[in-house]
Amino acid sequence: MLSEELEDVLAEDDGNRLDEAAFAAMDADAASLVRSMFASTPTEETDELEDIAFDEPDPAALREEEIARLAEVLEECRRKQRALEDYLSALGGAVTGPTAEPEAQAPSEARTSRSSSPS
């Protein structure tokens, strides 16, 4: 029982060391975003109907608001995905060292090539 607890503490310490090495290799904004995602707890989803005023429904306006909201959510998800990709790439370098795969494409170059290719 105590040995398992000790293993957990050591593993957590090792994980923190690897995280910090990965964060150091990342862009500061991406590292900050990943840290905040790791630190946050899932938020309780609110009822989407709470924000809708039922006294004067305007379907076109509601549709436009929903489109704008979804576009913002999508952009935030993409920003988080890019940050997590950078984190995984940096974490791979922290685990394997700086000599791992020198011809591998950098995360920012990979993102550029993905975003410029037709979907």
ZIRA-V708102 format. One record per pair of residues at least 4 apart in sequence whose C-alpha atoms are under 8 Angstrom apart, sorted by the first residue. I is the first residue (numbers start at 1). J is the second residue. If there is no record, write none. Layout:
# ZIRA-V708102
[[I/J] [I/J]]
This chain:
# ZIRA-V708102
[[1/5] [2/6] [3/7] [4/8] [5/9] [6/10] [7/11] [8/12] [9/13] [10/14] [11/15] [12/16] [13/17] [14/18] [15/19] [16/20] [17/21] [18/22] [18/91] [18/94] [18/95] [19/23] [19/91] [20/24] [21/25] [21/90] [21/91] [21/94] [22/26] [22/87] [22/88] [22/90] [22/91] [22/92] [22/93] [22/94] [23/27] [23/28] [23/31] [23/87] [23/90] [23/91] [24/28] [24/31] [25/90] [26/30] [26/31] [26/86] [26/87] [26/90] [27/31] [28/32] [29/33] [30/34] [30/80] [30/82] [30/83] [30/84] [30/86] [30/87] [31/35] [31/83] [31/87] [32/36] [33/37] [33/80] [33/83] [34/38] [34/80] [34/83] [34/84] [34/87] [35/39] [36/40] [46/50] [48/52] [53/57] [57/62] [58/62] [59/63] [60/64] [61/65] [62/66] [63/67] [64/68] [65/69] [66/70] [67/71] [68/72] [69/73] [70/74] [71/75] [72/76] [73/77] [74/78] [75/79] [76/80] [77/81] [78/82] [79/83] [80/84] [81/85] [82/86] [82/111] [83/87] [84/88] [85/89] [85/107] [86/90] [86/107] [86/108] [87/91] [88/92] [89/93] [89/107] [90/94] [91/95] [92/96] [92/97] [93/97] [93/98] [93/100] [94/98] [96/100] [105/109] [105/110] [106/110] [107/111] [108/112] [109/113] [110/114] [111/115] [112/116] [113/117]]
